[in-house]
């Protein structure tokens, strides 16, 4: 009977299996390293691309901010110019009104009275003057009340003083050189509707004439 010893053959087969297993493990590890490297490369490329996009967005945002700031400055300059133009137009429209105010001022001042000072704040007037007697002061107040340009005369005080103490431009006609009346008076401006329309029309004409 023939006997065959299979032990060496089995040992060689096991050795081959172990070598094959180790080779497969090394190949799997190498493949895993390659896959990890590829993944890192792709992630890095994606991050670089996103960083470039973020930088582009930041640059464009900075440009937009600069443009918005410039537009705000232009709007501010436009508002300033419009405000100046409005003031100029109002002044141009008020020129005939101012002339009428002074003309009406001459009309309401009675004989025997002259003004030593005249102050205006917006639509309010404050005048000081000298009159021969209180009748002229009363006449001035009546004329102001009856005027279409003035209203609300308010007499603050009337003080009798010597004609020698009153430093006027010329002696009052008919003054006897004894006693005169120094007065202090306030009144307000009221512009008639017709005069206001004329002023607005004048302003519109001047504006239209300035337009090419």
Secondary structure as GFF3:
##gff-version 3
##sequence-region A 1 212
A	DSSP	alpha_helix	7	108	.	.	.	ID=ss1
A	DSSP	beta_strand	113	121	.	.	.	ID=ss2
A	DSSP	beta_strand	124	131	.	.	.	ID=ss3
A	DSSP	alpha_helix	134	146	.	.	.	ID=ss4
A	DSSP	beta_strand	150	162	.	.	.	ID=ss5
A	DSSP	three_ten_helix	163	165	.	.	.	ID=ss6
A	DSSP	beta_strand	179	189	.	.	.	ID=ss7
A	DSSP	alpha_helix	193	210	.	.	.	ID=ss8
###
